[in-house]
Amino acid sequence: MNMKKYYSNGEITVVWQPSLCVHSGMCLNGLPSVFNNGNSPWINPQGATTAEIIKQVEACPSGALKWHRNEEFYHG
């Protein structure tokens, strides 16, 4: 099963695919105000600027984290 979870700050949506995650910890260490596995949900898209979140998501080595601008997803 290829489950996806979605977390939005209104401007962008972060998509997490748990089955792809290799648990490198790059997201947790790189932006703990957004990615914190001690919280539920573990992704807080209001915890940093959109630019900071995009930069961290793009550093995900497994591709388990992706992002898209909300208007592109819904209208593009």
N, C-alpha and C positions, 0 to 999 in steps of 0.2 A: 504494500500500500504506500502510495506517495503522498502522504499528508503534508499540507502546507498550512502555516499559521500566518496571520496578517496583523501588522501593528502600524497604525497611521498617526501622524502628527498633523494631518490636514493638508500638508503640502506634498509629502511623499508617503509611501507605504513601504515598510520593510517586510519582506516575505522570508520566512524561515522554513526550510525543509529539513526536519529532524533526521530523516533517513540518510541525508548526505553529510551530516555534521561529523567531523572527526575529532571534535573536542580539543582543538589546539589551544583554546583559551585566548586567542588573539583579540577577540571582541571584548571579552571580560577585562583583560588587562589594558586594552587600548582605549576603551571608553566605558568605564564602570558606571558612570552616571546613567547610561542607557542600557547596557548589557550587564545584568546582575542575576546570576542563577539562584541567589538567596531570596529573590522577590518573586511574587506571582501577580501578573505575568512577568517573565524574566526580561522582557524587552520593554523599556519605557521610552517611547519615541518623543516624549516631551523633555527628556533629560539632557538634551544638547541641541545645538543648532542643526539645521538641515544639512549644511555643508559638512559639519563634523560627522554626522551619522553616515552620509554618503561615503566619505573618505574611509571610515572604519568598515562599513559593509563591503566596500570594494577590496579591502585587504583580506577578506575571508578566504583562506586557502582551499577550502573544499567546495565553495560555491553554494553552501547551504544557506547563506544569507544573500539576498538580492534586494534591489529596491527599484521603485519606479515612481515617477511624478504622477500624482493622482489624476490630473487632467489627461495625461497620455494614456493611462490605463483605461479610463472610462470613455474617452473620446477618440483615441487613436488606434 
